[in-house]
Amino acid sequence: MRTAPPEVPSAPAVAPRPTAAPGGAHAPGVAAALVAALLLLVIVRLPWAGDLGMHAATVQRLRHSLFHPGNPLVDAVTPSPYYSPWMVLLGCAARMSGLSVFVVLRLAALTGLTLLATGVWRYVRTLSAHRAAPALAALSLVLLWGTELINWSGFLSLNSLALTVSYPSVFAFGLAFHYWAWLTRALRAAAGWEVWLGLGALWALILLCHQFTGFVATLGGLAAVLAHRPPRALWPRLAAGAALGLLVLWLWPYYDFFALLSAGRDLEEVHRALYARFVGRYWLALLGVAALVLRWRRDRRDPLVIFCLLGVLVCAVGFGTGHYAWGRTLPAALVPAQLAAALEVVQGGRRAVRTRWAWMLGGALALGAWAQAGVLGYAVGGAALPDVLAADYTPPWTGYHWITPYVKYGDVVMARDLPSRLIPAYGAYTVAPGYPDFFLPDESRREWAVRRYYTRRTPEGVRRDILRTYDVRWVVDGSRPRRDRELRVVTRGPDGQVLYAVTP
């Protein structure tokens, strides 16, 4: 016999629709569409910066060996947290379609951007029925930051989004907004067991695709649960969903998710920068903090208020204890504030109050857009920017396609610094990884070998032994001509770089 679902306090699906303000009703939608068009142009060019080489290398390994890809950067058999469900799917797409890795990453960017846009729309619809609310929310998420740029995966500022649009973090953030929308609706209605199990699986999927965004999604989900105070009859379903999510995390075959929890100490110094120039990078979001105060006065259990408080708490504890990697949860404090600023325009009480708020938000968005205007260079090229905008434009990195006629998939290349971050994108390996690797046991020894090789006073015999130890076939160097007898010049690239072949 089928049992009746537990009683859940009824609540409206969305907030009541206020009267639209006259004039300019379509302006937010037009502005959001222009931002979307700009990002589409960026996807076409796909500027190379940050971790793009790592993600391209990950797709390369999965494309060649779906079940045993090995380390994405060096010739070693190790797991990697970059082998997420999303990257496995992209690897399958590259393998079956025959498309190049960079075309696949462009398709990934388009998918992630679509998922993010639809996720924001669905979640904002659980907070307001006003037709302008989703567009205002989208604009606030990308522009309501600060007047100093911050570029980091998992951060949704326009400039950062342009450089990371093909990353798994964008895909994961899109899933996070869908997760919050689905969870909010499940808490408001008598959702069945299958809904809660689906939510648990989705939560695990977000964590596997991008761990830091997964923690932001977790804080947002916890805020929703605390705000809605589910009845005791619903707790078993919540627990079942959480248990299924933990099971999915434990069963994922490509890497040990729970081992990452003890790896954060290796990332602290890298993430210290998140707390630097704090006011300049985030001060426009203070408008959202004021909006959260107003929401708290109207409802002491407002989900956005609780979400922001949880994010602030985690970031503050991370700063106070020196766990700077916890700063990656800053979006958990920023996103609810940005959404609150947008929603106050359509939910802020009297019409005169909403009008004043709209002017304040419009001014803040305009200032944020001007601060990030250099992003236009990623769509049209830096040369097309006027001087006043070019000052905030950072040229993308130059790739290493010039070595591909000679260096084949699986060859080991001796490289350091920036080249070691880019070369694996074309299928080659480097001696030392260009990024921290928690699962590589001899990482420090490899880094020492690279430093030793490029030290000019190192004896030629020692350098030869290093090349043989790691089966190096090629050397990339640009500091000055190398006179080693085991090296032969093959070709020259930009910025004075030279590709050497290692002679037998």
HELIX and SHEET records of a PDB file:
HELIX    1   1 ALA A   27  ARG A   45  1                                  19    
HELIX    2   2 LEU A   52  HIS A   64  1                                  13    
HELIX    3   3 PRO A   85  SER A   97  1                                  13    
HELIX    4   4 VAL A  101  ARG A  125  1                                  25    
HELIX    5   5 ALA A  133  LEU A  143  1                                  11    
HELIX    6   6 LEU A  158  THR A  164  1                                   7    
HELIX    7   7 PRO A  168  ARG A  188  1                                  21    
HELIX    8   8 TRP A  193  CYS A  209  1                                  17    
HELIX    9   9 GLN A  211  HIS A  228  1                                  18    
HELIX   10  10 ARG A  232  LEU A  234  5                                   3    
HELIX   11  11 TRP A  235  LEU A  251  1                                  17    
HELIX   12  12 PHE A  257  SER A  262  5                                   6    
HELIX   13  13 GLY A  264  LEU A  267  5                                   4    
HELIX   14  14 GLU A  268  HIS A  271  1                                   4    
HELIX   15  15 ARG A  272  TYR A  275  5                                   4    
HELIX   16  16 PHE A  278  TYR A  282  1                                   5    
HELIX   17  17 TRP A  283  ALA A  285  5                                   3    
HELIX   18  18 LEU A  286  ARG A  298  1                                  13    
HELIX   19  19 PRO A  303  THR A  321  1                                  19    
HELIX   20  20 TYR A  324  THR A  329  5                                   6    
HELIX   21  21 LEU A  330  GLN A  347  1                                  18    
HELIX   22  22 ARG A  351  ALA A  371  1                                  21    
HELIX   23  23 ALA A  373  LEU A  376  5                                   4    
HELIX   24  24 GLY A  377  VAL A  380  1                                   4    
HELIX   25  25 GLY A  382  ALA A  384  5                                   3    
HELIX   26  26 ASP A  387  ALA A  390  1                                   4    
HELIX   27  27 HIS A  401  ILE A  403  5                                   3    
HELIX   28  28 ASP A  417  LEU A  422  1                                   6    
HELIX   29  29 ILE A  423  TYR A  426  5                                   4    
HELIX   30  30 GLU A  443  TYR A  454  1                                  12    
HELIX   31  31 GLU A  460  THR A  469  1                                  10    
HELIX   32  32 PRO A  494  GLY A  496  5                                   3    
SHEET    1   A 5 TYR A 429  THR A 430  0                                        
SHEET    2   A 5 VAL A 412  MET A 414  1                                        
SHEET    3   A 5 TRP A 474  ASP A 477  1                                        
SHEET    4   A 5 VAL A 498  VAL A 502 -1                                        
SHEET    5   A 5 LEU A 487  ARG A 492 -1                                        
END                                                                             
